[in-house]
Amino acid sequence: MGARGLILAAGRGSRMGNSTAARPKGLIKLAGRSLIERQLASLEEAGVSHIALCTGYKADMLEEFGETRFHNPRWSETNMVASLSAADEWLAQGPTIVSYSDIFYDPLTVIRLSRCTDDIAISYDPHWAALWKDRFDDPLSDAETFQTDDNGHLTEIGGKTNSMADIKGQYMGLLKFTPEGWSKTKSVIEPLIGAVRDKLDMTSLLQRLIMEGVKIGTSPVQGSWGECDNEEDLAYYERRVASGDLSLYG
């Protein structure tokens, strides 16, 4: 059986402002099509045929997408790892490509990630600097540390830095877990209690896994990708599409 998919679509995306007042962040449209529709198209083209969504905010608006839904009823008071954990049974059944709901990417990125032999792997952009310089006056105000060893395994992620040398790439919100990888991940999550567990974000989870000696593979992005974290990002990508500088799949 090929990889299955999971789109984490529980949050509102408050940094999108009024754009998400009436709909989940994944339903924001980029060049006339919602981000979730673009993700589904890329995943399916890459051979990911069984796709689930984890919902929360305005879950009823996502009922038509994916074949299975999991729900995080505490979406407003928890972070993305809580939404990931809500799909425990899905992650335990087979290799799973996990996608944030506010990104877009090419099917080739998914194919390359799915072929990574590590039980946990992430896609990243090794040419991040040009994109961050376009999006931010000071790229280091948003970019986080990203270091790998000689075998391409992640050794550090998610820290703040004032040195470009500490950043070999930027994580893009696309991961892969095998059932074995998910079991290792659960063993790190489950001992956490209260707010520590509720507020755990994905990069902090990845750093905890590294500290526990878990190997995390890395796979470079293929083709175009982007994240729509706020309204300025959305306008930026709309401009690039309109100018012909950016082609979108789906």
C-alpha positions as CSV (number, residue, x, y, z in Angstrom):
1,M,0.0,0.0,0.0
2,G,1.3,3.5,-0.9
3,A,1.5,6.4,1.5
4,R,-1.7,7.9,2.8
5,G,-2.2,11.6,3.5
6,L,-3.2,13.8,6.4
7,I,-3.9,17.5,6.2
8,L,-3.8,19.4,9.5
9,A,-6.7,21.9,9.1
10,A,-7.9,22.4,12.6
11,G,-6.7,26.0,13.2
12,R,-8.3,29.3,12.2
13,G,-5.1,31.0,11.2
14,S,-5.6,34.2,13.2
15,R,-2.7,35.9,11.4
16,M,-4.8,35.9,8.2
17,G,-7.1,38.4,9.9
18,N,-10.5,38.9,8.3
19,S,-9.7,36.4,5.6
20,T,-10.4,33.5,8.0
21,A,-13.3,35.1,9.9
22,A,-15.8,32.9,8.0
23,R,-13.7,30.0,6.9
24,P,-10.8,27.8,7.9
25,K,-7.3,28.9,6.7
26,G,-7.0,26.0,4.2
27,L,-10.0,27.3,2.3
28,I,-8.3,30.6,1.5
29,K,-8.0,30.8,-2.3
30,L,-4.8,31.4,-4.1
31,A,-5.1,32.1,-7.8
32,G,-8.7,31.1,-7.8
33,R,-8.4,27.7,-6.0
34,S,-8.3,26.9,-2.3
35,L,-5.1,25.8,-0.7
36,I,-6.6,22.5,0.4
37,E,-7.8,21.8,-3.2
38,R,-4.2,22.4,-4.4
39,Q,-2.8,20.1,-1.7
40,L,-5.3,17.3,-2.6
41,A,-4.3,17.6,-6.3
42,S,-0.6,17.4,-5.5
43,L,-1.0,14.5,-3.1
44,E,-3.2,12.5,-5.4
45,E,-0.9,13.1,-8.4
46,A,2.0,11.8,-6.2
47,G,0.1,8.6,-5.6
48,V,-1.3,9.4,-2.2
49,S,-4.8,8.0,-2.7
50,H,-6.2,7.9,0.9
51,I,-6.3,11.3,2.5
52,A,-7.8,12.4,5.8
53,L,-8.3,15.8,7.3
54,C,-7.9,16.9,11.0
55,T,-10.5,19.6,11.5
56,G,-11.4,22.0,14.3
57,Y,-12.4,25.6,13.4
58,K,-15.6,25.6,11.2
59,A,-15.2,21.9,10.6
60,D,-18.5,21.6,8.7
61,M,-17.0,23.6,5.9
62,L,-14.4,20.9,5.3
63,E,-16.8,17.9,5.0
64,E,-16.4,17.6,1.3
65,F,-12.6,17.1,1.4
66,G,-10.8,13.9,2.0
67,E,-12.3,10.5,2.7
68,T,-11.8,10.6,6.5
69,R,-12.0,13.2,9.1
70,F,-10.5,13.5,12.6
71,H,-11.5,16.3,14.9
72,N,-9.6,18.3,17.5
73,P,-12.4,19.8,19.7
74,R,-9.8,21.8,21.6
75,W,-8.4,23.4,18.5
76,S,-8.6,27.0,19.9
77,E,-6.5,26.1,23.0
78,T,-4.0,23.6,21.6
79,N,-1.3,23.6,18.9
80,M,-0.6,21.5,15.8
81,V,0.8,18.5,17.6
82,A,-2.5,18.0,19.4
83,S,-4.2,17.9,16.0
84,L,-1.6,15.4,14.7
85,S,-2.3,13.2,17.7
86,A,-6.1,13.3,17.0
87,A,-5.3,11.2,13.9
88,D,-3.4,8.5,15.9
89,E,-5.2,5.6,14.3
90,W,-4.5,6.9,10.8
91,L,-0.8,7.4,11.4
92,A,-0.5,3.9,12.9
93,Q,-2.0,2.2,9.9
94,G,0.6,3.0,7.2
95,P,3.2,5.5,5.9
96,T,1.6,8.9,6.0
97,I,2.4,12.2,4.4
98,V,1.4,15.0,6.8
99,S,0.7,18.5,5.4
100,Y,-0.1,21.8,7.0
101,S,-3.2,23.4,5.5
102,D,-1.6,26.7,4.6
103,I,1.0,25.6,2.1
104,F,1.2,24.7,-1.6
105,Y,3.7,22.4,-3.2
106,D,4.5,20.3,-6.3
107,P,3.8,16.6,-6.5
108,L,7.5,15.9,-7.0
109,T,8.1,17.2,-3.5
110,V,5.7,14.6,-2.2
111,I,7.1,11.8,-4.3
112,R,10.6,12.5,-3.1
113,L,9.6,12.7,0.5
114,S,7.6,9.5,0.3
115,R,10.7,7.7,-1.0
116,C,12.8,8.8,2.0
117,T,13.8,5.6,3.9
118,D,13.7,7.1,7.4
119,D,10.8,6.5,9.6
120,I,10.4,10.2,10.1
121,A,11.3,12.7,7.4
122,I,10.6,16.3,6.5
123,S,10.7,18.4,3.3
124,Y,12.7,21.6,3.4
125,D,13.9,24.4,1.1
126,P,17.7,24.6,0.7
127,H,17.3,27.8,-1.3
128,W,15.2,29.5,1.4
129,A,17.1,32.7,1.6
130,A,15.9,34.3,-1.7
131,L,12.3,33.6,-0.7
132,W,12.7,34.9,2.8
133,K,14.4,38.1,1.5
134,D,11.4,38.7,-0.7
135,R,8.9,38.1,2.1
136,F,10.7,39.9,5.0
137,D,12.7,43.0,5.4
138,D,14.9,41.0,7.8
139,P,14.9,37.3,6.9
140,L,16.4,36.4,10.2
141,S,13.4,37.8,12.1
142,D,11.3,34.8,10.9
143,A,13.8,32.1,9.7
144,E,14.8,29.4,12.2
145,T,17.8,27.2,12.6
146,F,18.1,24.2,10.4
147,Q,21.1,21.9,10.6
148,T,21.9,18.5,9.2
149,D,24.7,16.0,9.5
150,D,26.7,14.4,6.7
151,N,24.0,11.8,6.1
152,G,21.2,14.4,5.7
153,H,19.7,13.7,9.1
154,L,18.3,16.7,11.0
155,T,20.4,17.8,13.9
156,E,18.7,21.1,14.9
157,I,15.5,22.9,14.0
158,G,13.4,25.8,15.2
159,G,15.8,28.0,17.1
160,K,16.3,31.7,16.7
161,T,19.6,32.9,15.3
162,N,21.3,36.0,14.0
163,S,23.6,34.1,11.7
164,M,22.7,32.8,8.2
165,A,25.3,30.1,8.7
166,D,23.0,28.4,11.2
167,I,20.4,27.9,8.5
168,K,20.9,25.2,5.8
169,G,17.3,25.3,4.8
170,Q,13.8,26.0,6.0
171,Y,11.2,23.4,7.0
172,M,8.1,23.8,4.8
173,G,5.3,22.1,6.7
174,L,5.4,18.7,5.0
175,L,6.4,15.5,6.9
176,K,6.3,11.7,6.6
177,F,5.7,9.2,9.3
178,T,5.9,5.4,9.1
179,P,3.9,3.6,11.8
180,E,7.3,2.9,13.5
181,G,8.1,6.6,13.3
182,W,4.8,7.6,14.7
183,S,5.3,5.1,17.6
184,K,8.6,6.8,18.4
185,T,6.9,10.2,18.2
186,K,4.1,9.2,20.5
187,S,6.6,8.0,23.1
188,V,7.9,11.6,23.2
189,I,4.5,13.3,23.2
190,E,2.7,11.1,25.8
191,P,4.8,11.8,28.9
192,L,4.1,15.5,28.4
193,I,1.3,17.0,30.5
194,G,-0.8,20.1,30.7
195,A,0.2,23.2,28.8
196,V,3.5,21.8,27.7
197,R,1.7,19.1,25.7
198,D,-1.2,21.4,24.6
199,K,1.1,24.1,23.2
200,L,3.7,21.9,21.6
201,D,4.3,23.0,18.0
202,M,5.8,20.8,15.2
203,T,9.3,22.2,15.2
204,S,9.5,21.9,18.9
205,L,8.4,18.3,18.6
206,L,11.0,17.6,16.0
207,Q,13.7,19.1,18.2
208,R,12.6,16.9,21.1
209,L,12.8,13.8,18.9
210,I,16.4,14.8,17.9
211,M,17.3,15.2,21.6
212,E,15.9,11.7,22.2
213,G,18.2,10.3,19.5
214,V,15.5,9.7,16.9
215,K,16.7,10.0,13.3
216,I,14.8,12.5,11.1
217,G,15.5,12.4,7.4
218,T,15.4,15.5,5.2
219,S,14.2,15.8,1.6
220,P,14.7,19.0,-0.5
221,V,11.7,20.7,-2.1
222,Q,11.2,20.0,-5.8
223,G,9.4,22.7,-7.9
224,S,7.4,25.6,-6.4
225,W,6.2,25.9,-2.9
226,G,5.0,28.5,-0.5
227,E,3.2,29.2,2.8
228,C,0.4,31.6,3.3
229,D,0.9,32.5,6.9
230,N,-0.8,35.9,6.7
231,E,-2.5,38.2,4.2
232,E,0.8,39.8,3.1
233,D,2.0,36.3,2.1
234,L,-1.2,35.6,0.1
235,A,-0.8,39.0,-1.8
236,Y,2.9,38.2,-2.4
237,Y,2.1,34.9,-4.1
238,E,-0.8,36.3,-6.0
239,R,1.5,38.9,-7.5
240,R,4.1,36.3,-8.5
241,V,1.4,34.2,-10.1
242,A,0.0,37.2,-12.0
243,S,3.5,38.1,-13.3
244,G,4.2,34.6,-14.5
245,D,7.1,34.3,-12.0
246,L,5.3,31.4,-10.1
247,S,3.5,28.4,-11.5
248,L,1.1,26.5,-9.2
249,Y,0.2,22.8,-9.4
250,G,-3.5,22.1,-9.2
